[in-house]
Amino acid sequence: MPGFDQLRVLALESRRAQEMAKLIANQDGRPTVAPSMREAPLESNAEGLAFARTLEAGGFDMVIFLTGVGTRALTRVVETLYSKERFVELLRQVGVVARGPKPVAALREMEVPITLAVPEPNTWREILRALDENREALPLEDRRVAVQEYGISNPDLLAGLAERGARVTRVPVYQWALPEDSGPLRAAVAALAEGEFDVVMFTTSVQVTHLFQVAAEMEVESAVREALGRVVVASIGPTTSEELREHGLVADLEPSHPKMGLLVRETAQRSATLLARKRAAV
């Protein structure tokens, strides 16, 4: 199968940066991986502690877990007040909704029964659709629903739950911040603005947000947007593609499944054709 054929590929992966670089190189690409984010604990765990106390008091009917990392982080917060066994016991008394495989895995590690696992591509739309399809088992009208948030709040999900009659409580557990050393990201933004890449891959919507945040700080936002119009823009899935659209861009491709390996492989296979088409249209 065709590979990148020495195209210059930018990825903004952080936690799996080395793996991403290797995947790109294995597909004959020239990788630049600039970490764009880090998981930073909130200054205060007040919301998580309040969630724990309200859950203990029987104040929730449903808990929606959005990420595996957030599920584990929330468990650690709860454990400052109650034992993990007590937390599991409390979750057994409410409806538990898991958005995709990562929170499912985290909950299964604790042997928490999952009432509803949301299918791919695991966006807020699938969460609402799955709840609509299971409204008899998991009604929302006048129900008290806690939503474990990841990084930034999702107003569309919160609004959709409220429109269905739910009384929603946000439970932010951690937030996304720029890397402590933003030098590599700034260098990548400058290189992108100068047209030094052929392919840019995004594996989460926060990467898009931080790319444009840094570009704005460096006063090269327009140049970066123009550059992205001339390169292949690959997105891991619908949520990331939606964030790109919020910045006036359209993803050239999404992989057949939202997996990093498939993203790299399928982008490599199609990059030459897509790049030629985009540059011919400019």
Buried (B, 14 or more C-beta within 10 A) or exposed (E): EEBBEEBBBBBBBBEBBEBBBBBBBBBEBBBBBBBBBBBEBBEEBEBBBBBBEBBBEEBBBBBBBBBBBBBBBBBEBBBEEBEEEBBBEBBEEBBBBBBBEBBBEBBEEBEBEBBBBBEEBBBBBBBBBBBEEBEEEBBBEEBBBBBBBBBEEBEBBBEBBEEBEBBBBEBBBBBBBBBEEBEBBBEBBBBBBEEBBBBBBBBBBBBBBBBBBBBEEBEBBEBBBEBBBBBBBBBBBBBBBBBBEEBEBEBBBBBEEBBBEBBBBBBBBBBBEBBEEBEEEE
